[in-house]
Amino acid sequence: LASLAAAMGADALWKPLNHALLLSTRDASPAVRQAAVQALHALYTRLGEEYLVLLPESIPYLAELVEDPNPLVEKHARDLVAVIDSLTGEQSIQQYFSR
């Protein structure tokens, strides 16, 4: 997916992909949630700062994922948040997570 998004090269085309992945993070299956988080991780890693344009839409989903009942999904979500933090240069995007 990350290679496909890189080939697309436009955030207007990334938006439907990102939205579909975000919806998958709410799937009942932990395996599906984990795969979605790993795909998002690959996108942020591959596309870097360019992909941050989609971060505002992702914040509510990330807030849920870092508190996922499945420990493996939670771990991957925290790893994703760390990657995003390094891209934004802020202390932590977790300050935007509503509790």
Number of C-alpha atoms within 10 A of each C-alpha: 11 17 12 11 19 15 9 12 13 12 17 11 11 19 16 11 15 22 14 11 20 21 12 18 26 16 13 9 11 17 14 16 26 22 16 24 26 18 17 23 20 17 21 22 16 15 15 15 13 14 22 16 13 16 15 9 14 16 18 14 16 23 20 17 24 21 14 18 11 15 12 14 24 20 17 20 28 19 16 23 22 17 16 22 15 15 16 15 9 11 10 13 18 16 10 11 13 9 6
